[in-house]
């Protein structure tokens, strides 16, 4: 686990390419750009449940956790390469359809 702090936009493709999971634990942020970027990059996303992204992302394309249960959810992803791969694939597929410029 690496906490990166602020990363220049120009370095983000390399950051996403090196990641297996994006954990987004912010409260009250709605649907953040970092989640969209991670999904478009084909990364499994762990997201706090009920943070206002409901219609933007189907629940099968990411793993949600209840506040206070983030450790269990992260352990589940860390210990299941197959689940990470499945979520990453579904996230990428969703991003290609939902956020296309076409």
MDAnalysis code that builds the backbone (N, CA, C; Angstrom):
import MDAnalysis as mda
import numpy as np

u = mda.Universe.empty(306, n_residues=102, atom_resindex=np.repeat(np.arange(102), 3), trajectory=True)
u.add_TopologyAttr("name", ["N", "CA", "C"] * 102)
u.add_TopologyAttr("resid", np.arange(1, 103))
u.add_TopologyAttr("resname", ["UNK", "UNK", "UNK", "UNK", "UNK", "UNK", "UNK", "UNK", "UNK", "UNK", "UNK", "UNK", "UNK", "UNK", "UNK", "UNK", "UNK", "UNK", "UNK", "UNK", "UNK", "UNK", "UNK", "UNK", "UNK", "UNK", "UNK", "UNK", "UNK", "UNK", "UNK", "UNK", "UNK", "UNK", "UNK", "UNK", "UNK", "UNK", "UNK", "UNK", "UNK", "UNK", "UNK", "UNK", "UNK", "UNK", "UNK", "UNK", "UNK", "UNK", "UNK", "UNK", "UNK", "UNK", "UNK", "UNK", "UNK", "UNK", "UNK", "UNK", "UNK", "UNK", "UNK", "UNK", "UNK", "UNK", "UNK", "UNK", "UNK", "UNK", "UNK", "UNK", "UNK", "UNK", "UNK", "UNK", "UNK", "UNK", "UNK", "UNK", "UNK", "UNK", "UNK", "UNK", "UNK", "UNK", "UNK", "UNK", "UNK", "UNK", "UNK", "UNK", "UNK", "UNK", "UNK", "UNK", "UNK", "UNK", "UNK", "UNK", "UNK", "UNK"])
u.atoms.positions = np.array([
    [0.854, -1.169, 0.000],
    [0.000, 0.000, 0.000],
    [0.895, 1.225, 0.000],
    [0.587, 2.136, -0.923],
    [1.323, 3.388, -0.990],
    [0.359, 4.553, -0.968],
    [0.591, 5.477, -0.074],
    [-0.167, 6.721, -0.071],
    [0.676, 7.731, -0.827],
    [0.162, 8.195, -1.950],
    [0.962, 9.007, -2.856],
    [0.830, 10.506, -2.644],
    [-0.232, 10.934, -1.995],
    [-0.430, 12.372, -1.869],
    [-0.784, 12.954, -3.226],
    [-0.365, 14.174, -3.466],
    [-0.662, 14.843, -4.731],
    [0.327, 14.385, -5.799],
    [-0.213, 13.932, -6.918],
    [0.602, 13.455, -8.039],
    [0.289, 14.335, -9.242],
    [1.306, 14.855, -9.921],
    [1.049, 15.653, -11.125],
    [0.267, 14.842, -12.163],
    [-0.655, 15.513, -12.837],
    [-1.500, 14.848, -13.824],
    [-0.672, 14.082, -14.863],
    [0.443, 14.629, -15.253],
    [1.286, 13.994, -16.278],
    [1.838, 12.642, -15.823],
    [1.890, 12.394, -14.519],
    [2.424, 11.138, -13.988],
    [1.337, 10.098, -13.715],
    [0.080, 10.494, -13.840],
    [-1.012, 9.583, -13.501],
    [-1.078, 8.314, -14.346],
    [-0.836, 8.346, -15.653],
    [-0.862, 7.082, -16.398],
    [0.124, 6.049, -15.829],
    [1.296, 6.483, -15.435],
    [2.275, 5.557, -14.855],
    [1.816, 5.046, -13.491],
    [1.188, 5.908, -12.717],
    [0.672, 5.489, -11.405],
    [-0.403, 4.430, -11.591],
    [-1.348, 4.691, -12.475],
    [-2.407, 3.704, -12.709],
    [-1.840, 2.402, -13.265],
    [-0.876, 2.491, -14.144],
    [-0.279, 1.284, -14.726],
    [0.408, 0.420, -13.676],
    [0.858, 1.038, -12.590],
    [1.558, 0.281, -11.549],
    [0.626, -0.226, -10.456],
    [-0.658, 0.120, -10.524],
    [-1.595, -0.213, -9.447],
    [-2.386, -1.481, -9.743],
    [-2.729, -2.187, -8.677],
    [-3.632, -3.337, -8.770],
    [-5.024, -2.973, -8.284],
    [-5.086, -2.045, -7.323],
    [-6.345, -1.678, -6.689],
    [-6.328, -0.181, -6.408],
    [-7.468, 0.469, -6.615],
    [-7.649, 1.835, -6.146],
    [-8.618, 1.778, -4.976],
    [-8.182, 2.258, -3.826],
    [-9.054, 2.366, -2.656],
    [-9.439, 3.826, -2.525],
    [-10.726, 4.087, -2.654],
    [-11.203, 5.454, -2.515],
    [-12.078, 5.509, -1.268],
    [-11.537, 6.099, -0.206],
    [-12.211, 6.083, 1.091],
    [-12.782, 7.434, 1.497],
    [-12.803, 8.380, 0.599],
    [-13.292, 9.722, 0.935],
    [-14.787, 9.702, 1.224],
    [-15.203, 10.608, 2.085],
    [-16.619, 10.785, 2.386],
    [-17.153, 12.017, 1.663],
    [-18.358, 11.906, 1.139],
    [-19.038, 13.065, 0.595],
    [-18.435, 13.667, -0.654],
    [-17.717, 12.884, -1.431],
    [-17.074, 13.416, -2.630],
    [-17.895, 13.148, -3.887],
    [-18.997, 12.466, -3.765],
    [-19.770, 12.125, -4.953],
    [-19.043, 11.081, -5.756],
    [-18.964, 11.273, -7.046],
    [-18.258, 10.314, -7.900],
    [-16.965, 10.948, -8.400],
    [-15.852, 10.643, -7.765],
    [-14.583, 11.311, -8.062],
    [-13.941, 10.887, -9.385],
    [-13.220, 11.802, -9.959],
    [-12.496, 11.562, -11.202],
    [-11.491, 10.417, -11.053],
    [-10.862, 10.288, -9.902],
    [-9.876, 9.214, -9.694],
    [-10.502, 7.840, -9.910],
    [-11.757, 7.675, -9.520],
    [-12.439, 6.395, -9.724],
    [-12.656, 6.154, -11.214],
    [-13.099, 7.168, -11.936],
    [-13.278, 7.024, -13.385],
    [-11.959, 6.698, -14.069],
    [-10.903, 7.401, -13.707],
    [-9.597, 7.165, -14.321],
    [-9.096, 5.753, -14.029],
    [-9.270, 5.304, -12.804],
    [-8.824, 3.954, -12.446],
    [-9.613, 2.905, -13.227],
    [-10.919, 3.081, -13.302],
    [-11.731, 2.125, -14.044],
    [-11.356, 2.111, -15.520],
    [-11.148, 3.281, -16.095],
    [-10.745, 3.357, -17.501],
    [-9.374, 2.731, -17.725],
    [-8.562, 2.701, -16.686],
    [-7.226, 2.089, -16.762],
    [-7.262, 0.599, -16.481],
    [-8.440, 0.057, -16.180],
    [-8.574, -1.370, -15.922],
    [-8.049, -1.777, -14.559],
    [-8.378, -0.992, -13.537],
    [-7.938, -1.277, -12.173],
    [-9.156, -1.593, -11.315],
    [-9.036, -2.605, -10.469],
    [-10.103, -2.924, -9.522],
    [-10.266, -1.752, -8.556],
    [-11.519, -1.392, -8.270],
    [-11.814, -0.242, -7.416],
    [-12.560, -0.691, -6.166],
    [-12.085, -0.218, -5.027],
    [-12.747, -0.419, -3.741],
    [-13.291, 0.933, -3.320],
    [-14.610, 1.014, -3.150],
    [-15.255, 2.304, -2.950],
    [-16.239, 2.234, -1.794],
    [-16.237, 3.267, -0.994],
    [-17.167, 3.386, 0.126],
    [-18.602, 3.364, -0.403],
    [-19.447, 2.555, 0.202],
    [-20.833, 2.409, -0.245],
    [-21.626, 3.693, -0.025],
    [-22.533, 3.953, -0.946],
    [-23.464, 5.083, -0.846],
    [-22.782, 6.439, -0.880],
    [-21.843, 6.610, -1.769],
    [-21.182, 7.907, -1.888],
    [-21.641, 8.684, -3.114],
    [-22.816, 8.369, -3.634],
    [-23.401, 9.191, -4.681],
    [-23.004, 8.839, -6.100],
    [-22.391, 7.716, -6.320],
    [-21.967, 7.330, -7.669],
    [-22.934, 6.351, -8.293],
    [-23.952, 5.938, -7.553],
    [-24.899, 4.891, -7.914],
    [-25.187, 4.676, -9.378],
    [-25.659, 5.687, -10.076],
    [-26.018, 5.505, -11.481],
    [-24.806, 5.518, -12.394],
    [-23.704, 6.075, -11.940],
    [-22.519, 6.188, -12.792],
    [-21.785, 4.866, -12.945],
    [-21.887, 4.004, -11.943],
    [-21.155, 2.736, -11.976],
    [-22.028, 1.612, -11.436],
    [-22.236, 0.570, -12.217],
    [-22.991, -0.570, -11.701],
    [-22.175, -1.289, -10.623],
    [-22.860, -1.828, -9.636],
    [-22.154, -2.439, -8.507],
    [-21.308, -3.641, -8.913],
    [-21.575, -4.266, -10.047],
    [-20.759, -5.406, -10.466],
    [-19.386, -4.974, -10.999],
    [-19.171, -3.677, -11.182],
    [-17.904, -3.202, -11.746],
    [-16.929, -2.705, -10.685],
    [-17.304, -2.818, -9.418],
    [-16.399, -2.415, -8.339],
    [-16.810, -3.140, -7.070],
    [-15.990, -3.031, -6.042],
    [-16.308, -3.630, -4.754],
    [-16.615, -2.504, -3.780],
    [-17.808, -2.553, -3.214],
    [-18.225, -1.538, -2.249],
    [-17.988, -2.062, -0.836],
    [-17.792, -1.141, 0.087],
    [-17.675, -1.545, 1.492],
    [-18.478, -0.589, 2.355],
    [-18.980, -1.129, 3.435],
    [-19.674, -0.320, 4.430],
    [-18.621, 0.375, 5.278],
    [-18.860, 1.613, 5.667],
    [-17.907, 2.298, 6.542],
    [-17.590, 1.438, 7.768],
    [-16.313, 1.317, 8.042],
    [-15.850, 0.482, 9.142],
    [-15.426, -0.913, 8.712],
    [-15.797, -1.311, 7.489],
    [-15.455, -2.648, 6.980],
    [-14.454, -2.607, 5.840],
    [-13.754, -1.478, 5.696],
    [-12.828, -1.362, 4.570],
    [-11.684, -2.370, 4.638],
    [-11.229, -2.705, 5.844],
    [-10.132, -3.668, 5.969],
    [-10.543, -5.031, 5.423],
    [-11.744, -5.487, 5.785],
    [-12.225, -6.779, 5.281],
    [-12.355, -6.766, 3.759],
    [-12.876, -5.683, 3.220],
    [-13.034, -5.584, 1.767],
    [-11.677, -5.568, 1.074],
    [-10.725, -4.824, 1.638],
    [-9.387, -4.776, 1.043],
    [-8.709, -6.137, 1.140],
    [-8.842, -6.804, 2.270],
    [-8.283, -8.159, 2.410],
    [-8.860, -9.090, 1.356],
    [-10.159, -8.964, 1.118],
    [-10.807, -9.805, 0.105],
    [-10.178, -9.587, -1.269],
    [-9.951, -8.332, -1.633],
    [-9.328, -8.049, -2.933],
    [-7.867, -8.487, -2.970],
    [-7.141, -8.219, -1.901],
    [-5.722, -8.579, -1.874],
    [-5.518, -10.087, -1.967],
    [-6.439, -10.847, -1.400],
    [-6.300, -12.301, -1.355],
    [-6.989, -13.016, -2.506],
    [-7.536, -12.267, -3.447],
    [-8.225, -12.896, -4.570],
    [-7.826, -12.254, -5.895],
    [-6.745, -12.752, -6.487],
    [-6.360, -12.237, -7.804],
    [-7.481, -12.393, -8.837],
    [-8.259, -13.454, -8.720],
    [-9.351, -13.667, -9.677],
    [-10.415, -12.575, -9.540],
    [-10.756, -12.196, -8.331],
    [-11.731, -11.128, -8.119],
    [-11.183, -9.798, -8.618],
    [-9.919, -9.508, -8.323],
    [-9.303, -8.264, -8.832],
    [-9.369, -8.224, -10.350],
    [-9.020, -9.327, -10.977],
    [-9.034, -9.393, -12.440],
    [-10.454, -9.196, -12.971],
    [-11.429, -9.860, -12.362],
    [-12.820, -9.742, -12.806],
    [-13.316, -8.300, -12.674],
    [-13.054, -7.667, -11.528],
    [-13.495, -6.291, -11.324],
    [-12.780, -5.330, -12.268],
    [-11.494, -5.549, -12.478],
    [-10.730, -4.692, -13.387],
    [-11.283, -4.785, -14.806],
    [-11.579, -5.988, -15.243],
    [-12.132, -6.198, -16.582],
    [-13.501, -5.531, -16.723],
    [-14.365, -5.729, -15.734],
    [-15.698, -5.125, -15.788],
    [-15.618, -3.600, -15.701],
    [-14.698, -3.110, -14.903],
    [-14.526, -1.654, -14.795],
    [-14.118, -1.073, -16.138],
    [-13.147, -1.689, -16.776],
    [-12.680, -1.205, -18.079],
    [-13.798, -1.268, -19.118],
    [-14.537, -2.370, -19.134],
    [-15.636, -2.518, -20.084],
    [-16.696, -1.442, -19.850],
    [-17.016, -1.196, -18.602],
    [-18.003, -0.162, -18.296],
    [-17.511, 1.208, -18.747],
    [-16.251, 1.499, -18.478],
    [-15.681, 2.804, -18.846],
    [-15.722, 3.003, -20.359],
    [-15.423, 1.962, -21.120],
    [-15.412, 2.082, -22.576],
    [-16.794, 2.422, -23.127],
    [-17.835, 1.907, -22.501],
    [-19.197, 2.149, -22.968],
    [-19.769, 3.445, -22.390],
    [-19.605, 3.627, -21.087],
    [-20.271, 4.738, -20.395],
    [-19.600, 6.076, -20.611],
    [-18.287, 6.091, -20.796],
    [-17.580, 7.361, -20.842],
    [-16.845, 7.562, -22.162],
    [-17.413, 7.055, -23.220],
    [-16.804, 7.188, -24.539],
    [-17.002, 8.591, -25.083],
    [-16.046, 9.048, -25.888],
    [-16.174, 10.339, -26.562],
    [-17.057, 10.229, -27.802],
    [-17.338, 9.007, -28.227],
    [-18.153, 8.791, -29.434],
    [-19.599, 9.127, -29.202],
])
